[in-house]
Amino acid sequence: MECKLSIIVPVYNVEKYIESCIFCFVNQKGVSTSDFEVIIVIDGSLDKSEDIITNYDWKDCNHIIYKQKNRGLSGARNSGLDLAKGEYIWFVDSDDTISCDSVVTIFRHITNETVDVLNIGYSEVHNGIETISAEPQNIVDSRELLINGCCVPAPFHIFRREFLIHNKLKFMEGIYHEDMEFTPKCIYLAKKISIVKQILYHYQIRDGSITTTICSKRAFDYLTVASSLIDFGLLQGETMQSTPFSRLICLSINNALYIISQTDKATQTEWIFKFNANPIYTDYLFNSSIFKYKLEGFLFKYLKINEILIYKTLTKFKQIR
């Protein structure tokens, strides 16, 4: 008999945090251990994470420990999805935590109706202090949600497994910012979206994490994300003017500009070559309904100078960021 929920946890060098993460699963309140499973994917971890996981007192918590060579966060999540038996999927990062009433709360929202995507409340925790507490937008229409700017981190959503399988939705491997590429597609294809306003997920912000460091690969990967969303929209019959992905495409380009503007000249030259090799990036900015993106697109299109210089100049005058 299938369980109701599979919690997929990729593990790579998180020995300082994994015990707190596991504690949340073992101590879930108000649910039977047979109703959910925890799938730990040890993704070539080099520290003591595996020992901590193996020796932890899981009590009667239903769990699977799966080891693989390092494939990155996307590869680990994809492996977990292949192993999952639950009706619904929750991707939880191993350095974060969930509330101890999360699972029973989720069950209350999926028992009486079938939803493809369940958006949940989350908080941001910095050095043990909760700095932000955010409810999901009160929007259940997929296009409207995308146009308004959906929350892209995968852990802030619960996905119906058959919905993911039917639509062949998996994480793109080998890139950073895989959630920016994955979640919008799920939102777009979802026929039924529901929300949980309660704060269930606690996102730990750590100094030195991927999202807080400057890495040139991130700037190139943001262009990959933008290209993927453009191509996906076209496959769905969306035009540049009608696509609900416009905001996210332009945001990806701007995030790339922000990162690449802080790198060395040689890397910037390489990035500009890749950016200019695909004029559609500028076209999407130019056709945006958001003024700052439209201004960038106009200047990129008609001023034949370095796009990064234009971006930095606009930033200096506080027109963009």
C-alpha positions as CSV (number, residue, x, y, z in Angstrom):
1,M,0.0,0.0,0.0
2,E,1.4,3.4,-1.0
3,C,2.1,5.9,1.8
4,K,0.7,9.4,1.6
5,L,3.9,11.4,1.5
6,S,7.6,10.8,0.6
7,I,10.1,13.3,2.0
8,I,13.2,13.3,-0.1
9,V,16.4,14.6,1.6
10,P,19.6,15.0,-0.5
11,V,22.7,14.8,1.7
12,Y,26.1,16.2,0.9
13,N,28.6,17.4,3.6
14,V,26.0,18.5,6.1
15,E,27.4,16.9,9.3
16,K,26.7,20.1,11.3
17,Y,23.0,20.2,10.4
18,I,21.7,16.7,9.5
19,E,20.8,15.6,13.0
20,S,18.5,18.6,13.5
21,C,16.8,17.8,10.2
22,I,16.3,14.1,11.1
23,F,14.9,15.1,14.5
24,C,12.0,16.8,12.8
25,F,11.0,13.7,10.9
26,V,11.3,11.3,13.8
27,N,9.2,13.6,16.0
28,Q,6.3,14.3,13.7
29,K,3.1,14.5,15.7
30,G,-0.4,13.2,15.0
31,V,0.5,10.8,12.1
32,S,1.2,7.1,11.7
33,T,4.8,6.2,10.7
34,S,3.3,4.1,7.9
35,D,1.7,7.2,6.4
36,F,5.0,8.8,5.3
37,E,8.5,7.9,4.4
38,V,11.8,9.7,4.5
39,I,14.2,9.0,1.7
40,I,17.8,10.0,2.5
41,V,20.0,10.2,-0.6
42,I,23.7,10.3,0.4
43,D,25.1,12.1,-2.7
44,G,28.8,11.2,-2.4
45,S,29.1,13.0,0.9
46,L,32.7,13.2,2.1
47,D,32.2,14.2,5.8
48,K,30.6,12.3,8.7
49,S,27.0,12.8,7.5
50,E,26.5,9.1,6.6
51,D,27.7,7.9,10.0
52,I,25.4,10.3,11.8
53,I,22.4,9.2,9.7
54,T,23.2,5.5,10.0
55,N,23.7,5.6,13.8
56,Y,20.8,7.9,14.5
57,D,17.9,6.5,16.6
58,W,15.2,6.6,13.9
59,K,12.8,4.8,16.3
60,D,9.9,3.5,14.1
61,C,10.2,6.3,11.5
62,N,9.8,4.8,8.0
63,H,13.0,5.6,6.2
64,I,15.3,4.6,3.3
65,I,19.1,5.4,3.1
66,Y,20.3,5.4,-0.5
67,K,24.0,6.0,-1.5
68,Q,25.2,7.2,-4.8
69,K,28.2,8.9,-6.5
70,N,28.0,12.7,-6.3
71,R,25.5,14.0,-8.9
72,G,24.6,17.3,-7.2
73,L,21.4,18.4,-5.6
74,S,19.3,17.8,-8.8
75,G,20.7,14.3,-9.3
76,A,20.0,13.4,-5.6
77,R,16.4,14.7,-5.8
78,N,15.8,12.8,-9.0
79,S,17.1,9.6,-7.5
80,G,14.8,10.1,-4.5
81,L,11.9,10.7,-6.8
82,D,12.6,7.4,-8.5
83,L,12.6,5.6,-5.2
84,A,9.5,7.3,-3.8
85,K,6.3,5.5,-3.1
86,G,4.2,8.3,-1.6
87,E,1.2,9.9,-3.2
88,Y,2.9,13.3,-2.6
89,I,6.5,14.4,-2.7
90,W,8.3,16.9,-0.5
91,F,11.9,17.9,-1.3
92,V,13.5,18.9,2.0
93,D,17.1,20.2,2.1
94,S,19.3,18.5,4.7
95,D,20.5,21.7,6.4
96,D,16.9,22.9,6.9
97,T,14.1,21.9,9.3
98,I,10.4,21.4,9.2
99,S,7.8,21.9,11.9
100,C,6.8,18.8,13.9
101,D,3.2,19.2,12.9
102,S,4.0,19.6,9.2
103,V,3.0,16.2,7.9
104,V,-0.4,16.1,9.7
105,T,-1.1,19.6,8.4
106,I,-0.3,18.6,4.8
107,F,-2.5,15.5,5.2
108,R,-5.4,17.7,6.2
109,H,-5.1,19.6,2.9
110,I,-4.8,16.6,0.6
111,T,-7.3,14.2,2.2
112,N,-10.5,15.6,0.7
113,E,-9.2,16.7,-2.7
114,T,-6.5,15.9,-5.2
115,V,-4.1,18.7,-5.8
116,D,-1.1,18.8,-8.1
117,V,0.8,21.5,-6.1
118,L,0.4,22.5,-2.5
119,N,2.1,25.8,-1.6
120,I,3.2,26.1,2.0
121,G,4.3,28.8,4.4
122,Y,8.0,29.1,5.3
123,S,10.4,31.1,7.5
124,E,14.0,32.2,7.0
125,V,16.3,31.5,9.9
126,H,19.7,33.3,10.2
127,N,22.1,32.2,12.9
128,G,19.2,30.6,14.8
129,I,17.0,33.7,14.6
130,E,13.8,33.7,12.5
131,T,14.1,36.8,10.4
132,I,11.3,36.3,7.9
133,S,8.0,34.5,8.1
134,A,6.1,34.2,4.8
135,E,2.7,32.8,3.9
136,P,2.2,31.7,0.3
137,Q,0.4,34.0,-2.1
138,N,-3.4,33.6,-1.9
139,I,-3.5,32.7,-5.6
140,V,-4.4,29.3,-7.0
141,D,-4.5,30.1,-10.7
142,S,-1.3,29.0,-12.3
143,R,-0.9,31.8,-14.9
144,E,-1.7,34.5,-12.3
145,L,0.7,33.0,-9.9
146,L,3.5,32.9,-12.5
147,I,2.8,36.5,-13.6
148,N,2.9,37.8,-10.1
149,G,6.1,35.9,-9.3
150,C,5.8,32.5,-7.8
151,C,8.1,31.4,-5.0
152,V,10.5,29.1,-6.7
153,P,12.4,27.1,-4.0
154,A,11.1,23.5,-4.4
155,P,10.9,22.8,-0.6
156,F,8.2,25.5,-0.3
157,H,5.9,23.2,-2.3
158,I,4.4,19.7,-2.1
159,F,4.0,17.9,-5.4
160,R,1.7,15.1,-6.4
161,R,4.0,12.2,-7.5
162,E,1.8,11.0,-10.4
163,F,1.6,14.6,-11.7
164,L,5.4,14.8,-11.8
165,I,5.7,11.4,-13.5
166,H,2.9,12.1,-16.0
167,N,4.5,15.4,-17.1
168,K,8.1,14.0,-17.0
169,L,9.1,16.7,-14.5
170,K,12.6,16.3,-13.1
171,F,15.3,18.6,-12.0
172,M,17.9,19.7,-14.6
173,E,21.2,18.2,-13.5
174,G,24.6,20.0,-13.6
175,I,23.3,23.5,-12.9
176,Y,22.8,25.8,-9.9
177,H,19.4,27.4,-9.4
178,E,17.6,24.2,-10.5
179,D,14.5,25.3,-8.6
180,M,14.1,28.3,-10.8
181,E,14.0,26.0,-13.8
182,F,11.8,23.3,-12.2
183,T,9.1,24.9,-10.1
184,P,7.7,27.4,-12.6
185,K,7.0,24.5,-15.0
186,C,5.2,22.6,-12.3
187,I,3.1,25.6,-11.5
188,Y,2.3,26.1,-15.2
189,L,1.2,22.5,-15.7
190,A,-0.7,22.2,-12.4
191,K,-4.5,21.8,-12.9
192,K,-5.2,22.2,-9.2
193,I,-3.1,24.3,-6.8
194,S,-3.9,24.7,-3.1
195,I,-2.2,26.7,-0.3
196,V,-1.3,26.1,3.4
197,K,-0.8,29.4,5.2
198,Q,0.8,27.8,8.2
199,I,4.6,28.0,8.5
200,L,5.8,24.4,7.9
201,Y,9.4,24.9,6.5
202,H,12.3,26.6,8.1
203,Y,15.0,27.7,5.6
204,Q,18.4,28.1,7.2
205,I,20.5,30.9,5.7
206,R,24.2,30.0,6.1
207,D,27.2,32.2,5.4
208,G,29.1,30.5,2.6
209,S,26.1,28.7,1.1
210,I,25.5,28.6,-2.7
211,T,23.0,31.5,-2.5
212,T,25.3,33.8,-0.5
213,T,28.5,33.4,-2.5
214,I,29.7,34.8,-5.8
215,C,30.4,32.0,-8.3
216,S,30.8,32.7,-12.0
217,K,29.1,29.4,-12.9
218,R,25.9,30.7,-11.3
219,A,25.8,33.6,-13.8
220,F,26.1,31.1,-16.8
221,D,23.5,28.8,-15.2
222,Y,21.0,31.6,-14.9
223,L,21.2,32.0,-18.6
224,T,20.6,28.2,-19.0
225,V,17.5,28.6,-16.8
226,A,16.2,31.5,-18.8
227,S,16.7,29.5,-22.0
228,S,14.9,26.5,-20.6
229,L,11.9,28.6,-19.6
230,I,11.8,30.3,-23.0
231,D,11.9,26.9,-24.8
232,F,9.3,25.4,-22.5
233,G,6.9,28.4,-23.0
234,L,7.3,28.0,-26.8
235,L,6.5,24.3,-26.6
236,Q,3.3,25.2,-24.7
237,G,2.3,27.6,-27.5
238,E,3.1,30.8,-25.6
239,T,4.5,33.8,-27.4
240,M,7.0,36.3,-26.1
241,Q,4.1,38.7,-25.4
242,S,1.7,36.2,-23.8
243,T,4.0,33.9,-21.8
244,P,3.5,34.0,-18.0
245,F,7.2,33.1,-17.6
246,S,8.4,36.6,-18.7
247,R,9.0,37.9,-15.2
248,L,11.0,34.9,-14.2
249,I,13.0,34.9,-17.5
250,C,13.9,38.6,-16.9
251,L,14.7,38.0,-13.3
252,S,17.1,35.1,-14.2
253,I,18.9,37.4,-16.6
254,N,19.2,40.1,-14.0
255,N,20.4,37.7,-11.4
256,A,23.0,36.6,-13.9
257,L,24.1,40.2,-14.5
258,Y,24.3,40.9,-10.8
259,I,26.7,38.0,-10.3
260,I,28.8,38.4,-13.4
261,S,29.3,42.1,-12.7
262,Q,31.4,41.1,-9.7
263,T,33.7,38.7,-11.5
264,D,37.0,39.2,-13.4
265,K,37.2,40.8,-16.9
266,A,38.0,37.5,-18.7
267,T,34.9,35.8,-17.2
268,Q,32.8,38.8,-18.1
269,T,33.9,38.7,-21.7
270,E,33.0,35.0,-21.9
271,W,29.6,35.6,-20.4
272,I,28.8,38.6,-22.7
273,F,29.7,36.4,-25.7
274,K,27.2,33.8,-24.5
275,F,24.5,36.4,-23.8
276,N,24.9,38.1,-27.2
277,A,24.9,34.7,-29.0
278,N,21.2,34.5,-28.1
279,P,19.5,37.9,-28.9
280,I,16.2,36.6,-27.5
281,Y,17.4,37.4,-24.0
282,T,17.5,41.1,-24.9
283,D,14.1,40.7,-26.7
284,Y,12.5,39.3,-23.6
285,L,13.8,42.3,-21.5
286,F,12.7,44.8,-24.2
287,N,9.2,43.3,-24.3
288,S,8.7,43.1,-20.5
289,S,5.9,45.0,-18.9
290,I,8.2,45.8,-16.0
291,F,9.9,49.2,-16.5
292,K,13.4,48.3,-15.2
293,Y,13.6,45.2,-17.4
294,K,12.2,47.1,-20.4
295,L,14.8,49.9,-19.9
296,E,17.6,47.3,-19.8
297,G,16.3,45.7,-23.0
298,F,16.1,49.1,-24.8
299,L,19.7,50.1,-23.8
300,F,21.1,46.6,-24.6
301,K,19.3,46.7,-28.0
302,Y,20.3,50.2,-29.1
303,L,23.6,51.0,-27.3
304,K,26.3,48.9,-28.8
305,I,28.4,48.8,-25.6
306,N,29.1,46.3,-22.9
307,E,25.9,45.1,-21.3
308,I,27.5,44.6,-17.9
309,L,28.7,48.2,-18.0
310,I,25.1,49.4,-18.8
311,Y,23.8,47.2,-15.9
312,K,26.4,48.5,-13.4
313,T,25.7,52.1,-14.5
314,L,21.9,51.6,-14.0
315,T,22.6,49.9,-10.7
316,K,24.7,52.9,-9.6
317,F,21.8,55.2,-10.2
318,K,19.5,52.8,-8.4
319,Q,17.3,52.3,-11.4
320,I,17.5,48.5,-11.4
321,R,18.4,46.8,-8.1
